[in-house]
Amino acid sequence: MTTPRILITPEPLDAESVTALVKSTANGGVVTFEGTTRDETGGRTVVRLEYEAYPEMAEKTFQQIFDEVQERWSVTDVAVAHRIGRLELGEASLIVAVAAPHRAEAFTIAMYMVDRIKEIVPIWKKEFFEDGSVWVGSAGATS
């Protein structure tokens, strides 16, 4: 039951293709957030990340967030892609794209979606450091 606007994949993410899913002439503001793997967390050097997901539940939860956006802002031009598996430094783990009639609401919705993804989507991150590893929790620790 995957919608084309929800992608959970082990393949590298492409922000342009996710953004293209939401663009239309009805919208004057398009915002794309790209969360990438950084090289440091809490003073520790990160060497790579791994993400695991419960894909069916994650898709349903992404759809729940889409529904929340539609109810709150009457905006339906949203898309999300999340990477699973092993990621090297600098690789994108999360893409959120939002198109709305005006830029302010596009920015607001994008921030809302990223925050909700961090809060409720069943995707877990494991950070690997030079001296060990730790599970972080839900998808959110991507930015």
C-alpha positions as CSV (number, residue, x, y, z in Angstrom):
1,M,0.0,0.0,0.0
2,T,2.9,2.3,-0.6
3,T,2.0,5.8,-1.9
4,P,4.4,7.3,-4.4
5,R,5.0,10.1,-1.9
6,I,6.4,7.8,0.8
7,L,9.7,6.0,0.2
8,I,11.6,3.8,2.6
9,T,14.6,2.4,0.9
10,P,18.2,1.1,1.3
11,E,19.1,3.1,-1.9
12,P,20.6,6.6,-1.8
13,L,18.1,9.3,-1.6
14,D,17.6,12.0,-4.3
15,A,16.2,15.3,-2.9
16,E,15.3,16.6,-6.4
17,S,13.1,13.6,-7.2
18,V,11.3,13.8,-3.9
19,T,10.7,17.5,-4.4
20,A,9.4,16.9,-7.9
21,L,6.5,14.9,-6.3
22,V,5.1,18.0,-4.6
23,K,5.7,20.8,-7.1
24,S,2.6,22.3,-8.9
25,T,1.5,25.6,-10.3
26,A,-0.9,26.0,-7.4
27,N,2.0,26.5,-4.9
28,G,4.3,29.4,-4.6
29,G,6.5,27.9,-1.8
30,V,8.4,24.7,-2.0
31,V,10.6,23.6,0.9
32,T,12.9,20.6,1.0
33,F,14.6,19.4,4.1
34,E,17.6,17.0,3.7
35,G,18.9,15.3,6.9
36,T,22.4,14.0,6.4
37,T,24.9,11.9,8.4
38,R,27.2,14.1,10.4
39,D,30.6,13.2,11.8
40,E,30.1,14.1,15.4
41,T,27.5,13.5,18.2
42,G,28.0,14.7,21.7
43,G,31.7,15.1,21.3
44,R,32.2,11.6,19.9
45,T,33.4,10.9,16.3
46,V,30.8,9.1,14.2
47,V,32.1,6.7,11.6
48,R,28.7,5.6,10.1
49,L,25.0,5.0,10.8
50,E,22.6,2.2,10.3
51,Y,18.8,2.6,10.2
52,E,16.3,-0.1,10.8
53,A,12.5,0.2,10.2
54,Y,9.2,-1.6,10.5
55,P,8.3,-0.5,6.9
56,E,4.6,-1.3,7.0
57,M,4.1,0.6,10.2
58,A,6.4,3.4,9.1
59,E,4.4,3.9,6.0
60,K,1.1,4.1,8.0
61,T,2.7,6.6,10.4
62,F,4.0,8.8,7.6
63,Q,0.5,8.7,6.2
64,Q,-0.8,9.7,9.6
65,I,1.5,12.7,9.5
66,F,0.3,13.6,6.0
67,D,-3.3,13.5,7.3
68,E,-2.4,15.7,10.2
69,V,-0.9,18.3,7.8
70,Q,-4.0,18.1,5.6
71,E,-6.3,18.6,8.6
72,R,-4.3,21.4,10.1
73,W,-3.2,23.4,7.0
74,S,-5.3,22.0,4.1
75,V,-2.1,21.1,2.3
76,T,-1.7,17.8,0.5
77,D,1.5,18.3,-1.5
78,V,3.9,16.6,0.9
79,A,6.4,13.8,0.3
80,V,9.0,11.9,2.5
81,A,11.8,9.5,1.8
82,H,13.8,7.7,4.5
83,R,16.9,5.7,4.0
84,I,17.4,2.4,5.8
85,G,20.5,0.2,6.1
86,R,24.1,1.5,6.3
87,L,24.9,5.1,5.7
88,E,28.3,6.7,5.4
89,L,29.1,10.2,6.5
90,G,27.4,12.9,4.5
91,E,24.8,10.7,3.0
92,A,21.1,11.8,3.2
93,S,19.0,9.8,5.6
94,L,15.7,11.8,5.4
95,I,14.1,14.0,2.7
96,V,10.9,15.9,3.5
97,A,9.4,18.0,0.7
98,V,6.4,20.4,1.1
99,A,4.7,22.6,-1.4
100,A,2.1,25.2,-0.2
101,P,0.5,28.3,-1.6
102,H,2.9,30.5,0.5
103,R,6.5,30.1,1.7
104,A,5.7,30.7,5.4
105,E,3.3,27.7,5.6
106,A,5.7,25.5,3.6
107,F,8.5,26.2,6.1
108,T,6.2,25.6,9.1
109,I,4.8,22.4,7.7
110,A,8.3,21.1,6.8
111,M,9.4,21.7,10.4
112,Y,6.3,20.1,11.8
113,M,6.8,17.0,9.6
114,V,10.4,16.6,10.6
115,D,9.5,16.9,14.3
116,R,6.6,14.4,14.0
117,I,8.8,12.0,12.1
118,K,11.3,12.1,15.0
119,E,8.5,11.6,17.5
120,I,6.5,8.8,16.1
121,V,7.8,6.9,13.0
122,P,9.1,3.4,13.8
123,I,12.6,3.9,12.3
124,W,15.6,3.4,14.5
125,K,19.2,4.7,14.2
126,K,22.4,3.1,15.4
127,E,25.4,5.4,15.6
128,F,28.8,3.8,15.2
129,F,31.7,5.6,16.8
130,E,35.4,5.0,16.8
131,D,35.0,3.4,20.3
132,G,31.6,1.6,20.1
133,S,28.0,2.1,19.1
134,V,24.6,3.2,20.5
135,W,20.9,2.9,19.4
136,V,19.4,6.4,19.3
137,G,15.6,5.7,18.9
138,S,13.2,6.9,16.3
139,A,14.0,8.3,12.9
140,G,14.3,11.8,14.3
141,A,18.0,12.0,15.2
142,T,18.8,12.7,11.6
143,S,19.4,16.4,11.9
